[in-house]
């Protein structure tokens, strides 16, 4: 069990570092992070790569064909720029982060 937690933490740290280097952040909602990173880990076990769990219909099992959806995928930066978040909602803009964080605080108050 600890090994699984270590893998999750290592992957989260690597993705967070990538986000910061590229001007965005990881979603502040820990549930989103847990679900998406869990999906990435399952896809790595099944396909050998961190394929985006939000793009299951695009997965072929052929790494050459799937390389565009290896996380962080090629769509990420445009999606964050246009929508404030990638399709998985793992990577978000600073504005999206602030709004989500505010909403999470409101939920805690209720």
N, C-alpha and C positions, 0 to 999 in steps of 0.2 A: 504493500500500500504506500509506503513512504517513497519507493522508487517512482510510482506514478505521480505523486505530488511533486517530486523533484523535477520530473520531466515537464510537468505543467508549469512550474515556476520558471524553469530555464527558458522554455518557449515563450512564456509571457514576457520575461525580461528581454529576450532577443527582439520580440515584436515591438515592445515599448521603445527600445533603443532605436529601431528602424523608424518608428513613427516620429520620434523626437528629431532625428537627423533630417527628416523630410518635411518638417513643419506641421505635423498633425499629432494626434494623441490616440491612445486606446480609449475606447468607450468607458466612461466612469461607472457604468452599471456592471457590477461583478458577475451578475447572472449571464449577461451577454458574453463577457469574456470567457467564462467557464464553458458555456455551450459551444461557442465557436472554436476555442482552443481544443476542447474535447473532440469536436468533429475533425479538426486538423490532425490530431493524434490518431484517430481511427483511420483516417484516409492514408496517413503515412504507413500504418500497419498493413492496410489493404493494398495500396497502390505503390508504396515505396517513396512517396513524396507528400509534402504538405499541401494537398489539393484543397482549394477553397470549398468548404462544406455548403456554401450557398449556391454552388453551381453544379449540382449533381447530374443534371441532364447533359452537361458538357463533358463529363468524365468518360474517357474511353478505356482507360487502363494502359494506353500507349503513351509513354512519357513524352515522346516527341510531339504528339498531338495535344497533350495536356499541359505542355510547358507554359502556356499563357495563363493557366489558372493555378499555378503553384503560388502559394501565399508567400509574400505579397504579390498579388496578381497584376497583370499589365493594366487592368481596368481601374485599379485602386485610386490613383492620383486624380484621374478625370472624375470619377464618381464622388470623391471627397470634395473636389472643386465645385461640381455642379449641384450635388445633393446634400453636402455637409457630412456624408458618411459613405463608406463603401457598401456594397450590397449586403454583406454579412453584418454590418454595423459594428465591426471590430475596430476599424480605423475611422476616426472622426475629425472634423475641423475643430479649431479652438472654439468657435461659436457654438457648434453642436455640443461640444463637451460642456461648456458653461451652462447651456440651456438644460441639458440632461441632468447635470449635477444639481441645478436649481430645482428641477422637478423631483429628483430623488430626495432632496431635503424636505420638500413639501409633503411628500408621501410619509416620511418619518414623523412629521409633526401631526399628521391626521390620526 
